[in-house]
Amino acid sequence: MNEQEYMKMLYVIDDYYEGNPIIIQWRNGLKVKCKSITGMYETDTEPGDEDYIGEYAAAVGDVEILKKGQDDSVLIYNDCIEISLKCIPQKISLDDGTVLWEREK
């Protein structure tokens, strides 16, 4: 996934969330309903850190698991999931099924 597609995905989460739940799915089969979002932010690692990748991310919260994933590759921590380069969803939609963004193959 290129940077432009990644940023478009983050803006979809940030722009389309208006208090209504969004549904997010990952390749491992995990499907969740998210009822809140932090907005976009820059990751907290600093240049010079071994793990620094200088990226933007967003966290979704009030996560309700609709379908469990086949593995633990998507971390749910304190009822939140961080959407980042390490955790890119496959599909984002509204609760009514309207697809807002889908990852290109």
N, C-alpha and C positions, 0 to 999 in steps of 0.2 A: 504494500500500500504506500503510495507516495504521500508527501506532506500535505499537498493540497486536498486530497481526498480525506485524509485524517482530520484536518481542520474543518472541512465541510461537515463531517460527522459530528464533531464537537459542537459546532454552531447549530446543527439540527436539534441536538439535545437541549442546548441553551435557549434557542429561539422558540421552539415549538412547545416547550413545557410551560403551561400557563395555569398550573394548579390541577390540571387533569392528569390522571395516571398515564404513563407511557409503558409500553411493553418492549423489553429488550431481550434478544436471543443471542446465544453464542454457539459456535461450531460444536462444542461438546454436548449440546442439547439443552443446556440450562436456559430456562425461560422465566423471566421475572416481571412483575408489575412494580413500577417505581412510582412513589407518590410524592417525592420531593427531590430537589436537585440543589447542589451548592453553587452552581454556575461554573464557569471556566476559571482555572487558576494555573499558575506555573508551579511545576513540581518543586519540592523544597530542597533538592540536592544542590550543591554549590559547584561552580567550575573549580576544577582541581580535585574534586572528590573522584575516587575511582569509579563510582557508579553513575556519575553525572551524564545525563543524556539531553538536558535542556529542552524539556517538552512542556506542552500544555496538557491539562487533564481536566476532568470533571468528575464529581462524585454524585451518584444517585442514592437516595435514601428511602427509608420506609419501604424496604424491599419485601415483597411477598413472592415466594417461590411458587411458580405455576407448574414447572416441570424441572425435576432434578437433572443435573448434568451427569455425564458418564464418568467424569473424573473431578478432581478438585482444582482444576486449572484456573477457575474464577473464584477469587477470594471474597467472601462476604464477611465483613468485619463490622460489628456494632450495627447491624442492619443496613449497611452501606456497601456499595461497590464502586471502586475507583475505575473510571474509564480512562485508559492510558495506552501508550504504545505497547505495553505488556498485557493489555486486557481489552482488545478491540472486539466489539460485538459483530455479529453477522447481520443483524437486522434490528431496526428500530421502528415501532409502529404505535399508533394511537390505540386506545382501548377498543375502539370500534373496528379495528383491522386495517385502517388506512396506513399504508407503508410510507414512512417519512424518509427512511434511508435504508439502503441495503448494500452490503459490501460486494464490490465487484469480484468476480471469480479470479 
